[in-house]
Amino acid sequence: MSLCWLMSKTFSVPVLAFLLFSSFSLCAQDSPQHAPIPVARSKSAANSLTVVVTDENSVAVPDCALVLRDNHGFVLTVHTDAAGRGKFPNLNPQDAYSLHAEKSNFYQINQAAIRVDGPQSLELTLPHIQELKETVNVTASTEGIDPAQTANTQTLGTPEIVNIPYPTSRDIRNILPYLPQVVQDFTGQVHVAGAATYETRNILDGFDITSPVSGTLSMRLSADAVRSVGVQSSRVSTEFGKFTGGIIDFNTGMGDDHFRFDATNFIPSWELRKGLNFDKWVPRATVSGPIVKDKAWFFDSADAEYDTNIFRDLPKGSDRDPLLRGSNLAKVQINLRPTDILSFGLLNNVQDEDNQGLSLLTPVSTTVKRDFNSYLADVKELHYFSGGALLELGFAENGFRDNYRPQGTAPFVITPNGDTGNYFEEFNGTSRRSEEIANLYLKSFSAAGAHEIKIGTQIDQIAFTQRYEDTPFSLLRPDGTLFRRSVLPPLTQFARNDFETGAYIEDRWSPFERLLVQPGVRFDWDEIIRRPFFSPRIAATYALSGRTKLSGGIGVYYDRTHLDYIARAMTGPRLDYYYDATGTTLTGPALETTFFSNDSTLEEPRFINWSLGVDQELPKQIYASVDFLEKSGTDGVIFQNTQPASILSGNYILSNTRRDHYHAIQFTARKHFSHDYNLFGSFTHSYAHSNAVVDYTLDNPIFSLQAGGPLPWDSPNRFITWGWTPVPWTNRFDFVYTVDYRTGFPWSAVNDNQQIVGLPDSHHFPAFFEFNPGLEWRFTFRGYALALRGVFENATDRKNPLFVNNNVDSTTFGTFSSFEGRAVTARIRFLGRK
């Protein structure tokens, strides 16, 4: 009997709902009106110490390592639960103890001369790492082996976000490729563990910010607003549902009892590209502080960008794509009572681009003007019960508006050597997600070991509208004669809604000190598929010693209903007229292409993921790990032609015939030095293939039978390393660097009718390589701290192309273009008063 079958038969929605509300009722009976964050008083532990760990805003810090040592050298270690509580029972009242508390991206805390006589409690404040330290007696926690971490998680905290010299550092999304198993495609979107972008869930402070229709990570926020960003590629908690790729988790800052202000890149930059030209102005600033000390705080982080985007391989006068965009994140936290914490957030995005899509084969006239804006408004409450339970409630509204329009009204023409005229389509789309979350972390208890159970639910209401205005466009042969004329509906508009709900229950069970087992099951349902889906998962860690940890897990993961595919099935028919060699006479009647779907026959894409990992502390406190991940996907959605006899037209139905496969082995090593210096390196060998890689669309279909092959972001070999170290013989300069190497992405060749020639994705871009070294100078001016950095981007001047002419009928077939080239960039940061 399989684990999947057993769990799917054991749990149901009514059972989960009953557990959630009955547990809430039991906890609510103990809720005090006015009390500090509560500490359990166990009657059975005559001499015990309960430690409650909170951050500088009195928010509980879970999974904090607490190490207690007595004066004989005996060591006890526990990790705090969701309420920030860790308990040491049965202590000797005659001994004096010392306590050490640490968690990644927080400062360490040490407490000495602790004596325990009876049940006692101790409250510790573990502050987040700040770039500018107020005192000299603080040390950042090191990234060691965490036996309480079951998921395969890679995290970048404040030190990495500040110090890693990643290209285009004004966009926090560009630091993600410096995490193992994350690759970034030419559009700027990222792929986690071989998954499509829409198969990954993006979370900001607990709320989903993934675009509801396209599934892309489209929202931006200032890099200075982010405290940490983590990627979970396997063994992910059942708290997170409706994804098959992974989780990208952004956590942002909050003010404290000190007024803080910092600013970055407040001086415009210039570049030597086709002469001396204005490059960009990308200022950002953050201000935070108390509204009422010890009670309420605010945080505001804004950034803006004006960029000229000069293309080296285009003629002067038509080689620029001006871009203007900005974001602002505003947050407020109010501690209503020590047991009730209320927080609010509002993130706004705007973007205006003049010539989107500009390239060697897409001149200015054929580009589009694009406007985009989005917002996320959220509210969250944390309630701590006296028994040690925690209830988290939240609501968020996430909206997107996107439109693009042609540069003019001239007919759009596709030729083997590039496009002419004006783009044939104007688009206006809106989408909105209303999200409600509830998570209840029950009081830990003992029964054949320690248990920490959490249960929760999530409800999403999604609505979107789309409007297309299209004009006919033409394809020419190499000799300039008309080959095909395509006609789309002149006006298409529609709206669609989706309601999603999910619930989960999960246990963190430690039968003995070195073993942690995390079983759980999740239920999901939406109104398009209208069938329940159960996702059982289990993960475990075993600490062979303080220097070695084994990890493993297996689980079922379902993807969200991909609304972009649903929208494609509502866009109407397309008519293609073919002409003879003279380009004047039709060869026959129009060929009609339609896209459609039958919701009642669809299934959610389903993956079974399993993984194994080993973490090892090597000599010199080098922390290394080896991880293996296997993902097998079935029921993937893809359009299939029901009339395969003619690949130039047909009825494409949305079906569940796609099968994806991904496996990877990953090696990482990291060394943390004194004064918070770090070196990191990773190599990943992977395989990302599918039986259906041809992605058909109505406006520009690829004419080919469906076929298998590597996915467009498949990159079998990937090596990254980054770090920052002091320059010898000086304490004012740091050397910073990144190195990124990967196998070139695959691409398909087509002829002048957009028919795939040969196998899809059978060609490859050159291998990508980039080395970005730099120096940073930290100095004080009139009592204020500043940091000036210069980075030599792509120092080896490697020709890493963004585009290729994939038309075999073109005289420039296989020509690569849009090389970034070598560049020197500078960054200046104002860090506030020293």
C-alpha positions in Angstrom: 0.0 0.0 0.0 1.5 3.3 -1.1 2.0 6.3 1.1 0.2 8.5 -1.5 -2.9 6.2 -1.5 -3.0 5.9 2.3 -2.9 9.7 2.8 -5.4 10.5 0.1 -7.8 8.1 1.7 -7.2 9.2 5.3 -7.5 13.0 5.1 -10.3 15.1 3.6 -11.4 18.7 3.6 -14.0 18.3 6.5 -11.3 16.6 8.6 -8.8 19.4 8.0 -11.4 22.0 8.6 -12.5 20.3 11.9 -8.8 20.1 13.1 -8.2 23.8 12.3 -11.2 25.2 14.1 -11.2 22.8 17.0 -7.5 23.5 17.6 -8.2 27.2 17.4 -11.0 26.9 20.0 -8.7 25.0 22.4 -5.9 27.5 22.1 -8.3 30.5 22.4 -9.4 29.4 25.8 -5.9 30.1 27.2 -5.4 33.5 25.5 -4.5 36.2 28.0 -5.5 39.8 27.6 -2.2 41.4 28.7 0.9 39.4 29.0 4.4 39.1 27.5 5.0 36.5 24.8 4.0 33.5 27.0 6.2 30.8 28.3 4.9 27.3 29.1 5.3 26.2 32.8 5.7 22.5 32.8 4.8 20.9 36.2 6.9 17.8 35.4 10.2 19.7 34.9 11.4 20.6 38.4 14.4 22.5 37.1 13.9 23.7 33.5 14.8 26.7 31.4 12.4 27.9 28.7 14.0 30.4 26.3 11.9 32.7 24.2 13.6 34.3 21.3 12.2 37.4 19.5 13.6 39.9 17.0 14.0 43.6 17.6 10.2 44.0 16.8 9.1 41.4 19.3 8.3 38.9 16.5 9.1 35.3 17.4 12.2 33.8 15.8 11.6 30.1 14.9 14.3 27.5 14.2 16.9 29.5 16.2 19.6 27.2 17.5 20.0 27.4 21.3 23.2 25.8 22.7 23.4 25.4 26.5 26.7 24.5 28.1 27.3 23.7 31.8 30.6 24.2 33.7 31.6 20.6 33.0 31.5 21.0 29.3 28.2 19.1 28.8 26.2 20.5 25.8 22.5 20.6 25.1 21.0 21.8 21.8 17.4 22.7 21.0 15.7 24.7 18.2 13.0 27.2 18.9 9.5 26.4 17.6 7.1 28.6 15.6 6.4 30.7 18.7 10.2 31.2 19.3 10.3 28.9 22.3 12.9 26.3 23.2 13.0 24.3 26.4 15.8 22.7 28.4 14.3 20.3 31.0 15.9 18.6 34.0 18.8 20.9 34.6 21.1 20.8 37.6 20.5 23.8 40.0 24.1 23.5 41.2 25.6 24.2 37.7 26.2 27.5 36.0 25.2 27.5 32.4 26.1 29.6 29.4 23.7 30.0 26.5 24.5 30.7 22.8 21.7 31.6 20.3 22.2 32.0 16.6 20.3 31.9 13.3 21.4 32.7 9.8 20.9 36.4 8.9 20.7 37.4 12.7 23.4 38.5 15.1 24.6 35.9 17.7 23.7 36.3 21.3 25.6 34.9 24.3 24.3 34.8 27.9 26.6 33.6 30.7 26.2 32.7 34.4 22.7 31.2 34.1 21.5 29.3 37.2 18.3 27.3 37.2 16.4 26.6 40.3 12.8 25.5 39.5 11.0 26.3 36.3 12.5 29.5 34.9 12.2 31.5 31.7 14.6 33.7 29.8 13.8 36.2 26.9 16.4 36.9 24.3 16.3 39.6 21.6 18.0 38.4 18.4 18.4 41.4 16.0 18.5 41.1 12.3 21.8 41.8 10.6 22.1 45.5 9.6 24.6 46.7 7.1 25.8 49.5 9.4 26.3 48.1 12.9 25.6 50.3 15.9 27.9 48.5 18.3 31.2 46.7 17.8 30.3 43.7 20.1 28.0 42.0 17.6 28.9 39.0 15.3 26.8 37.6 12.5 25.7 34.0 12.7 27.5 31.7 10.4 25.8 29.5 7.8 26.6 26.1 9.2 24.7 22.8 9.3 21.2 23.2 10.5 19.6 19.8 11.5 16.2 21.5 11.9 16.1 22.4 8.1 14.4 19.6 6.2 13.9 21.4 2.9 16.6 21.7 0.3 17.0 25.5 0.8 19.6 27.9 -0.4 19.4 31.4 1.1 21.0 34.8 0.5 20.8 37.1 3.5 21.7 40.8 4.0 25.5 40.3 3.7 25.2 38.4 0.4 22.6 40.9 -1.1 24.8 43.8 -0.2 28.2 42.3 -1.2 27.7 40.0 -4.2 28.4 42.1 -7.4 25.7 40.7 -9.5 24.9 42.4 -12.9 22.1 45.0 -12.9 22.1 45.0 -9.1 19.2 47.4 -9.1 16.9 44.4 -9.7 16.8 41.9 -6.9 15.6 39.2 -9.3 19.0 39.2 -10.9 20.7 37.8 -7.8 18.7 34.6 -8.0 21.0 32.9 -10.5 23.7 33.0 -7.9 21.8 30.3 -6.1 22.4 26.7 -7.2 19.8 25.1 -9.5 18.5 28.5 -10.6 19.1 29.7 -14.2 17.9 32.9 -15.8 16.7 33.0 -19.4 17.1 35.8 -21.9 13.8 37.4 -20.8 15.1 37.8 -17.2 12.7 35.1 -15.8 14.2 32.4 -13.6 13.8 28.6 -13.7 14.2 26.6 -10.4 15.3 23.0 -10.7 14.5 22.7 -14.4 10.9 24.0 -14.1 9.1 26.5 -16.2 8.7 29.9 -14.7 5.0 29.4 -14.1 5.7 26.2 -12.2 7.4 28.2 -9.4 5.6 30.0 -6.6 7.0 33.5 -5.7 6.3 34.7 -2.2 6.8 38.1 -0.6 6.4 38.2 3.2 4.1 35.2 3.1 1.9 36.3 0.1 1.9 35.1 -3.5 3.2 37.7 -6.0 3.3 35.4 -9.0 1.4 36.9 -12.0 -2.0 35.1 -11.9 -2.2 34.6 -15.7 1.3 34.3 -17.1 2.9 32.8 -14.0 5.9 35.1 -14.2 7.8 36.9 -11.5 6.9 40.4 -12.7 6.9 42.4 -9.5 10.0 44.3 -8.5 11.2 45.8 -5.3 14.4 47.6 -4.2 17.3 45.3 -3.3 17.8 47.4 -0.2 14.3 46.4 1.0 15.1 42.6 1.1 16.5 41.0 4.2 16.8 37.6 2.7 15.8 35.6 -0.4 15.6 31.8 -0.4 14.9 29.1 -2.9 13.5 25.8 -2.0 13.9 23.2 -4.8 12.8 20.0 -3.0 11.3 18.6 0.3 9.1 21.7 0.5 6.5 21.9 3.3 2.9 21.1 2.6 2.1 24.7 3.7 3.0 25.7 0.1 0.8 24.3 -2.6 0.1 24.6 -6.3 3.6 24.5 -7.7 5.9 21.8 -9.1 9.1 23.7 -9.6 10.0 25.3 -6.3 9.6 28.2 -4.0 11.2 31.7 -4.2 10.7 33.4 -0.8 11.5 37.1 -0.4 11.5 38.6 3.2 11.7 42.3 3.6 12.8 44.6 6.4 11.0 46.5 9.1 12.0 49.6 11.1 13.1 49.4 14.7 13.7 51.9 17.5 16.5 53.7 15.6 15.8 56.1 12.8 17.7 54.8 9.7 18.3 56.2 6.3 20.4 54.9 3.4 20.7 55.8 -0.3 22.4 54.1 -3.2 23.4 55.2 -6.7 22.1 58.8 -6.3 24.5 60.0 -9.0 23.7 59.2 -12.7 26.2 57.0 -14.6 27.8 57.4 -18.0 29.3 54.7 -20.3 31.8 54.4 -23.2 29.6 52.6 -25.6 29.6 54.1 -29.1 31.2 57.1 -27.6 30.5 58.7 -24.3 26.8 58.4 -23.6 24.4 58.8 -20.6 24.0 55.3 -19.3 21.4 55.2 -16.5 20.2 56.7 -13.3 19.0 54.2 -10.8 18.6 55.8 -7.4 17.1 54.0 -4.4 16.6 55.0 -0.8 15.3 53.4 2.4 14.0 55.1 5.5 12.8 53.4 8.7 12.3 54.0 12.3 9.8 54.1 15.2 6.3 55.6 15.2 6.0 54.8 18.9 9.0 53.3 20.5 8.6 49.6 21.5 5.1 49.7 20.0 5.0 50.7 16.3 7.5 51.1 13.5 7.5 52.1 9.8 9.7 51.1 6.8 9.7 52.6 3.3 12.0 51.6 0.5 11.8 53.1 -3.0 13.8 52.7 -6.2 13.7 54.2 -9.7 15.4 53.6 -13.0 15.9 55.5 -16.2 18.0 53.5 -18.6 18.9 54.2 -22.2 19.7 50.6 -23.2 22.1 51.1 -26.1 22.6 48.1 -28.4 26.1 47.7 -29.8 25.1 45.9 -33.0 22.4 48.3 -34.2 22.9 51.5 -36.3 23.2 54.8 -34.5 19.8 56.6 -34.2 17.9 53.3 -33.9 19.9 51.6 -31.2 18.2 52.7 -28.0 15.3 51.3 -25.9 14.6 53.9 -23.1 13.1 52.4 -20.0 11.5 54.1 -17.0 10.3 52.2 -14.0 10.1 52.4 -10.2 8.8 50.7 -7.1 7.9 51.6 -3.6 7.4 49.3 -0.6 5.8 50.8 2.5 5.3 48.8 5.7 4.0 49.4 9.2 4.0 47.1 12.2 1.9 47.8 15.3 2.2 45.6 18.5 -1.3 46.0 19.8 -0.4 43.9 22.8 2.5 41.6 23.5 0.4 38.8 22.3 -1.0 40.5 19.1 1.1 41.9 16.3 -0.5 43.6 13.3 1.4 44.5 10.1 0.5 46.3 6.9 2.3 46.4 3.5 1.9 48.2 0.2 4.1 47.5 -2.8 3.6 49.5 -6.0 5.3 49.0 -9.4 5.3 51.1 -12.6 7.1 50.6 -15.9 7.2 52.4 -19.2 9.4 51.1 -22.1 9.6 52.7 -25.5 11.0 50.0 -27.8 10.4 46.6 -26.1 11.8 43.7 -28.1 14.6 45.7 -29.9 17.2 43.5 -31.5 19.2 43.0 -34.7 16.2 41.3 -36.3 13.6 43.5 -34.7 14.2 47.2 -35.6 12.6 50.1 -33.7 9.5 50.3 -36.0 8.5 46.7 -35.2 8.9 47.0 -31.4 6.1 47.9 -29.1 5.5 50.5 -26.5 4.7 48.8 -23.2 3.2 50.1 -19.9 3.0 47.9 -16.9 2.0 48.5 -13.3 1.1 46.3 -10.3 0.5 46.4 -6.6 0.3 44.2 -3.5 -1.6 45.4 -0.5 -1.6 43.1 2.5 -2.4 42.9 6.2 -1.3 40.2 8.7 -1.9 39.4 12.3 0.1 37.2 14.6 -1.5 36.0 17.9 0.4 34.2 20.5 -1.5 31.9 22.9 -0.4 31.4 26.5 -0.1 27.6 25.9 2.6 28.2 23.3 0.5 28.1 20.1 0.6 30.7 17.4 -2.1 31.8 14.9 -1.2 33.7 11.7 -4.0 35.3 9.7 -3.4 37.3 6.5 -5.2 38.9 3.6 -3.7 40.4 0.4 -4.9 42.0 -2.8 -2.5 41.6 -5.8 -3.3 43.4 -9.1 -1.6 43.7 -12.5 -2.3 45.9 -15.5 -0.3 45.3 -18.7 -0.6 46.8 -22.2 1.5 47.1 -25.3 0.8 48.9 -28.6 2.6 49.2 -32.0 4.7 52.1 -33.0 2.3 52.9 -35.8 -0.1 51.5 -38.3 2.1 50.2 -41.2 1.6 46.5 -42.2 3.8 44.1 -40.3 6.1 42.0 -42.5 8.3 39.1 -41.6 11.3 38.4 -43.8 14.1 35.8 -43.5 16.5 38.6 -42.5 14.3 40.5 -40.1 10.9 42.2 -39.6 9.6 45.5 -41.1 6.6 47.7 -40.6 4.8 48.0 -37.3 3.8 45.2 -35.0 0.3 43.7 -35.8 -1.2 43.5 -32.3 -2.3 45.8 -29.4 -3.0 44.2 -26.0 -4.6 45.3 -22.8 -4.9 42.9 -19.9 -5.7 43.1 -16.2 -5.5 40.4 -13.5 -6.2 40.3 -9.8 -5.7 37.9 -6.9 -7.4 38.1 -3.5 -5.6 35.8 -1.1 -6.5 34.8 2.4 -4.2 32.7 4.6 -4.6 31.1 8.1 -1.8 29.0 9.8 -2.1 27.6 13.2 1.0 26.3 15.0 0.0 24.1 17.9 1.7 23.9 21.2 4.5 21.3 21.0 3.9 18.1 22.9 5.6 14.7 23.6 4.3 11.4 22.4 7.0 8.9 21.4 9.1 12.0 20.8 8.6 15.7 20.4 5.8 16.9 18.0 5.2 20.3 16.4 2.0 20.3 14.4 0.8 23.0 12.1 -2.4 23.2 10.1 -3.7 25.9 7.8 -5.7 26.9 4.8 -5.4 29.3 1.8 -8.2 30.8 -0.4 -7.5 32.6 -3.7 -10.0 34.4 -5.8 -8.6 35.2 -9.3 -10.1 37.3 -12.1 -8.6 38.5 -15.3 -9.6 40.3 -18.5 -7.8 40.5 -21.9 -8.4 42.5 -25.0 -6.6 42.1 -28.4 -6.8 44.3 -31.5 -5.0 42.7 -34.4 -4.3 43.5 -38.1 -3.2 41.1 -40.8 0.5 40.4 -41.3 2.6 38.9 -44.1 5.6 36.6 -44.6 7.9 37.0 -47.5 10.2 34.6 -49.3 14.0 35.3 -49.6 13.3 36.7 -53.0 10.8 39.2 -51.6 7.6 37.6 -53.0 4.6 37.1 -50.7 4.5 33.6 -49.2 1.7 33.8 -46.6 -0.8 36.3 -45.3 -2.2 35.7 -41.8 -5.5 37.2 -40.5 -6.5 37.2 -36.8 -9.8 38.4 -35.4 -9.7 42.2 -35.5 -11.1 42.4 -31.9 -11.0 39.7 -29.2 -12.0 40.4 -25.6 -12.9 38.1 -22.7 -12.9 37.7 -18.9 -12.4 34.6 -16.7 -12.5 33.9 -13.0 -11.0 31.1 -10.9 -11.5 30.2 -7.2 -8.8 28.2 -5.5 -8.8 26.7 -2.0 -6.3 24.5 -0.2 -5.6 23.1 3.3 -2.8 21.2 4.9 -1.7 19.4 8.1 2.0 18.7 8.9 4.0 17.4 11.8 7.6 18.0 12.8 8.3 14.8 14.8 11.6 14.2 16.6 11.5 10.6 18.0 15.0 11.2 19.4 17.5 14.0 19.4 19.3 13.4 16.1 16.3 12.4 14.0 13.6 14.8 12.6 10.8 13.5 10.5 8.3 15.9 8.8 5.2 14.2 7.3 2.3 16.1 5.9 -0.6 16.1 3.4 -2.2 18.9 1.4 -5.6 19.2 -0.3 -6.2 21.6 -3.2 -9.2 22.4 -5.4 -10.2 25.0 -8.0 -13.3 25.8 -9.9 -11.8 25.1 -13.4 -10.6 21.6 -12.8 -13.2 20.9 -10.1 -11.6 17.8 -8.6 -9.8 17.4 -5.3 -6.0 16.8 -5.3 -4.1 15.3 -2.4 -0.3 15.9 -2.0 1.3 13.6 0.6 4.9 14.5 1.4 7.5 13.4 3.9 11.0 14.6 4.6 13.6 13.7 7.3 17.0 14.7 8.6 19.5 12.6 10.6 22.5 14.2 12.3 25.3 11.6 12.4 27.2 14.1 14.5 27.5 17.9 14.8 29.6 17.7 11.6 27.4 15.5 9.3 23.7 15.6 8.4 21.8 13.3 6.1 18.6 14.6 4.4 15.9 12.9 2.3 12.3 13.1 1.2 9.7 12.3 -1.3 6.4 14.0 -2.2 3.6 14.6 -4.6 3.3 18.1 -6.0 0.5 19.5 -8.2 0.8 22.6 -10.3 -1.7 25.5 -10.5 -4.2 25.7 -13.3 -2.1 27.7 -15.8 -4.5 30.5 -16.9 -2.4 31.6 -19.8 -3.2 28.3 -21.6 -6.9 28.8 -20.7 -6.7 32.3 -22.2 -5.1 31.0 -25.5 -8.2 28.8 -26.0 -10.4 31.9 -26.0 -8.7 34.0 -28.6 -10.6 33.0 -31.7 -9.6 31.5 -35.1 -6.7 32.3 -37.4 -6.8 32.2 -41.2 -3.6 31.7 -43.2 -3.6 32.4 -47.0 -0.7 30.9 -49.0 0.5 32.2 -52.4 2.3 30.7 -55.3 5.9 31.5 -56.4 4.9 34.8 -57.9 3.3 36.0 -54.7 0.1 37.0 -56.4 -2.1 33.9 -56.7 -3.6 31.9 -53.8 -2.7 28.2 -53.8 -6.0 27.2 -52.2 -8.6 28.2 -49.6 -7.5 29.7 -46.3 -6.2 27.3 -43.7 -7.9 27.7 -40.3 -6.2 27.3 -36.9 -8.1 27.3 -33.6 -7.2 26.8 -30.0 -9.8 25.3 -27.6 -10.0 23.5 -24.2 -12.5 21.3 -22.4 -12.2 22.1 -18.7 -14.1 18.9 -17.7 -11.3 16.7 -19.2 -8.3 18.5 -17.8 -6.2 17.4 -14.9 -3.7 19.3 -12.8 0.0 18.6 -13.7 1.5 16.2 -11.2 5.1 15.6 -10.2 6.7 13.1 -7.9 9.9 14.6 -6.4 12.4 12.8 -4.3 15.8 13.9 -3.1 18.8 13.0 -1.0 21.4 15.2 0.6 24.6 15.1 2.7 25.9 18.1 4.6 29.5 17.9 6.0 31.7 20.2 7.9 35.2 19.9 6.5 38.5 21.0 8.1 39.0 24.8 8.4 35.2 25.1 9.0 34.4 24.7 5.3 30.8 23.5 4.9 30.1 21.3 1.9 27.1 19.5 0.7 26.0 17.0 -2.0 22.4 16.9 -3.1 20.5 14.7 -5.6 17.1 15.6 -7.0 14.8 13.6 -9.2 11.5 15.0 -10.6 9.1 13.0 -12.8 6.1 14.9 -14.1 2.9 13.6 -15.7 -0.4 15.2 -16.9 1.5 18.4 -18.0 -0.7 20.7 -20.1 0.2 21.3 -23.7 -1.7 22.0 -26.9 -2.0 19.1 -29.3 -3.1 19.2 -32.9 -6.1 17.0 -33.4 -5.5 17.1 -37.2 -1.8 16.1 -37.4 -2.1 15.3 -41.2 -1.6 19.1 -41.8 0.9 20.8 -39.6 0.2 24.2 -41.2 -3.3 24.4 -39.6 -5.6 22.4 -37.3 -7.6 22.4 -34.1 -5.3 22.5 -31.1 -6.8 21.2 -27.9 -5.4 21.7 -24.5 -4.5 18.2 -23.2 -2.6 16.5 -20.4 -0.1 14.6 -22.5 3.1 16.3 -21.5 5.7 14.4 -19.5 8.7 16.2 -18.0 11.8 14.8 -16.4 14.5 16.5 -14.4 17.4 15.2 -12.4 20.4 17.0 -10.9 23.4 16.4 -8.7 24.7 19.5 -6.9 28.0 20.1 -5.1 28.4 23.2 -2.9 31.1 24.5 -0.6 31.1 27.6 1.6 33.6 29.3 3.9 32.8 32.0 6.5 35.6 34.1 7.7 35.9 36.5 10.6 34.3 40.0 10.1 31.5 38.4 8.0 33.6 37.7 4.9 32.4 34.8 2.7 33.4 32.5 -0.2 30.9 30.3 -2.0 31.1 27.8 -4.9 28.7 25.4 -6.5 28.6 23.0 -9.5 25.4 21.4 -10.8 25.0 18.8 -13.4 21.4 18.5 -14.6 19.0 17.1 -17.2 15.7 18.9 -18.1 13.8 17.3 -20.9 10.2 16.8 -22.0 8.2 14.8 -24.5 6.5 18.0 -25.7 8.7 21.1 -26.1 6.8 22.9 -29.0 4.8 25.7 -27.4 2.1 26.7 -29.9 0.5 30.1 -29.8 -2.3 31.6 -32.0 -0.5 34.9 -33.0 2.7 33.2 -34.1 2.4 29.4 -34.1 5.4 27.2 -34.6 4.4 24.8 -37.5 5.6 21.4 -36.5 4.4 18.1 -35.1 4.7 18.0 -31.3 8.1 16.5 -30.3 10.3 15.9 -27.4 13.7 17.3 -26.5 15.5 19.5 -24.0 13.5 22.3 -22.5 14.5 25.8 -23.6 16.3 26.6 -20.3 18.1 23.2 -20.1 21.7 23.9 -18.9 23.4 20.6 -18.2 26.5 22.0 -16.5 26.5 25.1 -14.3 29.3 26.5 -12.1 29.0 29.6 -9.9 31.2 31.1 -7.3 31.1 34.4 -5.5 32.5 36.1 -2.4 34.1 39.1 -0.8 37.4 39.3 1.1 39.5 42.0 2.5 42.4 43.4 0.4 45.7 42.5 2.2 47.4 45.3 4.2 44.4 47.5 4.4 41.1 47.4 6.3 39.3 49.9 4.1 39.1 48.0 0.8 37.2 44.7 0.0 37.7 42.6 -3.1 34.3 41.3 -4.4 33.7 39.0 -7.3 31.2 36.6 -9.1 31.9 33.9 -11.7 29.1 32.4 -13.7 29.5 29.6 -16.2 26.8 27.4 -17.8 26.1 25.4 -20.9 24.4 27.4 -23.7 20.6 27.2 -23.9 19.1 25.2 -26.8 17.2 26.8 -29.7 15.2 25.6 -32.7 15.8 26.3 -36.4 12.8 27.3 -38.6 12.3 28.1 -42.2 10.6 31.2 -43.7 7.1 29.7 -42.9 8.1 29.2 -39.2 8.2 25.5 -39.7 10.8 23.8 -37.4 13.7 22.3 -39.4 15.1 19.2 -37.8 14.5 18.4 -34.2 13.2 21.1 -31.8 15.9 22.6 -29.5 18.6 20.8 -31.3 20.9 23.8 -31.6 22.7 25.6 -28.8 24.0 29.0 -27.9 27.7 29.2 -27.0 28.6 28.4 -23.4 27.9 31.4 -21.2 30.8 32.7 -19.0 31.0 35.9 -17.0 33.6 37.1 -14.5 32.8 40.3 -12.5 35.6 41.4 -10.1 35.5 44.6 -8.2 36.7 46.7 -5.3 34.7 48.5 -2.6 36.0 51.3 -0.4 34.3 52.1 2.8 35.0 55.5 4.3 33.6 58.2 6.6 32.8 61.7 5.5 31.8 64.3 8.1 30.6 61.6 10.5 28.6 59.7 7.8 29.5 56.2 6.5 29.7 55.7 2.7 30.8 52.9 0.4 32.1 53.3 -3.1 32.3 50.3 -5.4 33.7 49.8 -8.9 33.0 46.5 -10.7 34.6 45.3 -14.0 31.5 43.5 -15.5 32.4 40.7 -17.9 36.1 41.4 -17.4 37.1 38.8 -20.0 34.9 40.5 -22.6 33.2 37.1 -23.3 30.8 37.3 -26.2 27.6 36.1 -24.6 24.8 36.6 -27.1 21.1 37.2 -26.3 19.6 36.5 -29.8 20.2 34.3 -32.8 18.9 34.3 -36.3 17.2 30.9 -36.4 15.8 31.2 -39.9 17.5 28.7 -42.2 16.4 30.6 -45.3 18.2 33.7 -44.1 21.6 34.7 -45.4 22.6 35.3 -41.8 21.3 32.1 -40.3 23.0 31.1 -37.1 24.3 34.7 -36.5 24.3 35.6 -32.8 23.7 39.2 -31.7 23.2 41.5 -28.7 26.5 40.9 -27.0 26.8 42.7 -23.7 30.6 43.2 -23.8 32.9 44.5 -21.1 31.7 47.4 -18.9 32.8 49.2 -15.8 30.0 50.1 -13.3 30.1 52.0 -10.1 27.9 52.1 -7.0 27.9 54.6 -4.2 25.9 54.0 -1.0 25.1 56.4 1.8 24.7 54.3 4.9 23.8 56.9 7.5 25.6 58.3 10.5 28.6 56.3 11.7 
